[in-house]
Amino acid sequence: MSITTELSAKITSVVSYLASLLTALGSYVNNMDIGVLVGGGCAIFTALINWFYQARKKERAARKSERDEKIAKILEENARLNQQLLLRQLQHIEEERCSHVLEDIEADKK
């Protein structure tokens, strides 16, 4: 026997045992039992899917929170730097004004 023949024989054997098991179970349970089993299976499946998506939702929320914190830090740093820049500009303007006033005073003295 070749390998493919042995494999097909094993597959055929497994399928036939499975079919006989399903036939035996089918004769044992009635439609109501099948409905209860299918309903229970659907409920378990729904719970698993819900758990999976809730976990993903929490993960996205955590990533968003981290991203928001980083953005807040960047904005605070930007505001601080803008304030420093404005203060330097005001100091420069005041220095220019003072120098013009001093020049005017010296010109008046002459």
C-alpha positions as a printed Julia matrix, in Angstrom:
110×3 Matrix{Float64}:
   0.0     0.0    0.0
   1.17    3.49  -0.76
   1.12    6.39   1.66
  -1.82    8.09  -0.05
  -3.85    4.88   0.11
  -3.11    4.48   3.82
  -4.0     8.12   4.46
  -7.24    7.88   2.52
  -8.12    4.69   4.42
  -7.56    6.47   7.75
  -9.61    9.46   6.65
 -12.43    7.22   5.46
 -12.34    5.34   8.75
 -12.51    8.54  10.82
 -15.34    9.94   8.69
 -17.35    6.76   8.97
 -16.96    6.63  12.76
 -17.92   10.28  13.01
 -21.0     9.72  10.84
 -22.09    6.79  12.95
 -21.6     8.82  16.14
 -23.68   11.69  14.74
 -26.39    9.24  13.65
 -26.51    7.74  17.13
 -26.68   11.19  18.75
 -29.35   12.26  16.26
 -31.55    9.34  17.22
 -31.01   10.03  20.93
 -31.84   13.76  21.01
 -34.98   15.4   19.74
 -35.43   18.79  18.06
 -35.86   20.61  21.35
 -32.56   19.26  22.66
 -30.81   20.31  19.48
 -32.32   23.78  19.82
 -31.1    24.07  23.38
 -27.6    22.96  22.39
 -27.47   25.33  19.42
 -28.79   28.19  21.57
 -26.21   27.5   24.27
 -23.46   27.33  21.69
 -24.59   30.63  20.16
 -24.67   32.26  23.61
 -21.12   31.07  24.36
 -19.94   32.2   20.92
 -21.55   35.62  21.42
 -19.93   35.99  24.84
 -16.5    35.15  23.4
 -16.89   37.6   20.53
 -18.06   40.31  22.95
 -15.1    39.65  25.25
 -12.7    39.86  22.29
 -14.06   43.19  21.07
 -14.23   44.65  24.59
 -10.56   43.78  25.07
  -9.72   45.51  21.78
 -11.78   48.54  22.82
  -9.87   48.81  26.11
  -6.57   48.48  24.25
  -7.53   51.29  21.84
  -8.62   53.48  24.76
  -5.28   52.91  26.5
  -3.35   53.82  23.34
  -5.52   56.92  22.86
  -4.92   57.97  26.47
  -1.15   57.63  26.03
  -1.3    59.58  22.78
  -3.4    62.31  24.4
  -0.9    62.6   27.26
   1.97   62.98  24.78
   0.04   65.62  22.85
  -0.74   67.51  26.06
   2.96   67.52  27.01
   3.92   68.77  23.56
   1.3    71.52  23.72
   2.47   72.6   27.18
   6.07   72.74  25.97
   4.99   74.69  22.9
   3.06   77.19  25.04
   6.07   77.6   27.35
   8.4    78.19  24.4
   5.98   80.69  22.84
   5.8    82.57  26.13
   9.59   82.71  26.35
   9.79   83.94  22.77
   7.23   86.68  23.43
   9.11   87.78  26.55
  12.36   87.99  24.58
  10.64   89.98  21.85
   9.2    92.39  24.43
  12.62   92.79  26.03
  14.13   93.52  22.64
  11.42   96.11  21.89
  11.99   97.76  25.28
  15.74   97.84  24.69
  15.2    99.5   21.31
  12.83  102.07  22.83
  15.27  102.83  25.61
  18.13  103.23  23.19
  16.08  105.63  21.05
  15.11  107.64  24.12
  18.74  107.8   25.24
  19.78  108.89  21.75
  17.11  111.6   21.79
  18.24  112.82  25.21
  21.87  112.97  24.07
  20.82  114.79  20.9
  18.89  117.35  22.98
  21.95  117.95  25.17
  24.1   118.89  22.21
